[in-house]
Amino acid sequence: MGNQVQYLTRREAADHLKSQGLPIAATTLAKLVTVGGGPQFRKFGRNALYTTTDLDAWAAARLGAARTNSSQRAA
């Protein structure tokens, strides 16, 4: 049946990011739906749904460059 997109609930989306070592709460994702700046999502009724592709792209864009100390400027 080809590649079928699987949608994640907000809690599942947070768990997906946490499984990659990225600290984020489902409540933070909820806030970002309102104020902006979060990962792309789709609405299904009242629920925001996410894809792993969108979550991973958002996390990669937010992740800073590797540094050797805290005073080093971002590249």
C-alpha positions in Angstrom: 0.0 0.0 0.0 3.0 2.4 -0.3 4.2 4.9 2.2 1.3 5.7 4.5 1.7 8.8 6.7 1.1 8.2 10.4 -0.1 11.1 12.5 1.0 11.5 16.1 -1.0 13.2 18.9 0.6 15.9 20.9 1.7 13.5 23.6 3.1 11.0 21.1 4.9 13.9 19.3 6.5 14.9 22.6 7.5 11.3 23.3 9.0 11.0 19.8 11.2 14.1 20.4 12.1 12.9 24.0 13.2 9.5 22.6 15.8 11.4 20.6 17.1 13.1 23.8 15.3 16.4 23.1 13.5 17.7 26.3 10.0 19.0 25.4 6.6 18.6 27.0 3.3 18.1 25.3 2.2 21.3 27.0 5.0 23.2 25.3 3.8 21.9 21.9 0.3 23.0 22.8 1.5 26.5 23.6 3.5 26.7 20.4 0.3 25.9 18.4 -1.1 29.1 19.9 1.8 31.4 19.8 3.7 30.0 16.8 7.3 28.8 16.4 6.5 25.1 16.8 6.6 22.2 14.3 4.1 22.1 11.5 0.9 20.3 12.4 -2.5 19.4 10.9 -5.8 19.9 12.5 -8.3 17.0 12.8 -11.3 18.4 14.5 -10.0 20.1 17.6 -6.7 18.0 17.7 -3.3 19.0 16.4 -1.6 16.1 14.7 2.1 15.8 13.8 4.3 13.7 11.5 7.7 12.5 12.4 9.1 14.2 9.3 7.8 17.6 10.5 8.9 17.0 14.1 12.4 16.0 13.0 12.8 19.0 10.6 11.7 21.4 13.3 14.0 19.9 15.9 17.0 20.0 13.5 16.3 23.6 12.7 16.3 24.5 16.4 19.3 22.5 17.4 22.4 24.6 17.8 25.9 23.8 16.4 28.3 21.8 18.5 30.4 23.9 20.8 33.5 23.3 23.0 32.5 25.8 25.7 29.5 28.0 26.8 31.2 31.3 25.7 31.7 30.2 22.2 29.4 31.9 19.7 27.1 29.9 17.4 28.5 29.3 14.0 
